[in-house]
Amino acid sequence: MPDRPVLPPPTLRLKLDHDALAMNWRALNRLSGNARAGAAVKADAYGLGVAKAVPSLRDAGARDFFVAHWSEVSEVIAHIPASQLSVLHGPVHAEDCAYARALGVRPVINSIFQARLWLDSGGGPCDLMVDTGINRLGLPLACLSDPLIARLDIDVLLSHLASADEDVAQNAEQLRRFDQACRAIPARRRSLSNSAGIALGKDYAFDLTRPGLSLYGGIPRSELLAEIGQVARLEAAIIQRRDLSAGDSVGYNATFTAARAMHAGVVSLGYADGFLRCWSDRGLLRSNGRELPLLGRVSMDMVVVDLTEAPDLAEGDWLEVPYHLPDAAAVSGLSQYELLTILGQRFRRG
Ligand SMILES: *Cc1c(COP(=O)(O)O)cnc(C)c1O
């Protein structure tokens, strides 16, 4: 048998800083006071890779994990006990209930419809999401007294804050409504706060918090600036060097024209990798602290950078993609959540 050809090295890599991830979880756990911090790992751990992130979060001490879809369950429970995972979207089909019961993960029940589906399937431990004002997923407070709800075996009673990243009256109003729900519904544990909610203080922490964004380096409120470190480090390789003459234009629609002779580098990073066209003409890449501005448009698989500051760089050399999330959000106009979750499959995650 001939040996299987070995995959050559990548030209795009996403290094997950496992120490920073663990430190962020511990900081959020400490800021949660008497509550314990869990971990939202939906959307492939916000794009960083469940297989890499979940073991680090588990080893740091996280015991409660959240995904959105049923399709996300199996990869997560390869690393943690199924009983530590909740599925936020809840059961929409009878098959979802059968799947949850067979594996031993908890559905988050969001409606009377879902409560009936779960109980009809045989039921078992579940979580209950109540809506306290976001008007997205969750049982309306007016339905709390429905007899079907009284039949549920609720581990975590939860609700979700709509505007915790802002100082607005809605936060206190949601807290008041959640307190009301907690008095009405017996549950083993209660949970209200996402990352930003943790920074609102201990009143919002209850028994369990559910950070996502800030585990991965996102800073939704300034209180978290000193606590949260960058987790995702992106690097892309130069795949061609070229010398431009005065008057040469670069890329689709020739939006950049060289005013003088200059060195440029074609880099293996494009919008198909999640580096969207909003970075065109305002982004830059870095090499050892030297700034290399983008020239022209972002293409599907490539960007071109100005190598004036780093004429020594060669094909195969790695460049850093600045991805400190609050700064990257300010430059790109994307949210910190979008910046993480759009990162494509061509990054080798490590
Ligand atoms: C995504 C999500 C979280 C995590 O929110 P962050 O803002 O990323 O910390 C918590 N709870 C629910 C219900 C979610 O959907």
The ligand as a Gaussian input file, in Angstrom:
#p B3LYP/6-31G(d) Opt

LIG

0 1
 C      -25.119000      32.990000      23.505000
 C      -25.794000      32.974000      24.824000
 C      -25.084000      33.264000      25.988000
 C      -23.681000      33.805000      25.975000
 O      -23.736000      35.191000      25.702000
 P      -22.438000      36.128000      25.583000
 O      -23.005000      37.470000      25.334000
 O      -21.682000      35.598000      24.410000
 O      -21.678000      36.009000      26.832000
 C      -25.731000      33.116000      27.196000
 N      -27.024000      32.720000      27.249000
 C      -27.743000      32.449000      26.144000
 C      -29.170000      32.039000      26.278000
 C      -27.164000      32.578000      24.905000
 O      -27.891000      32.346000      23.801000

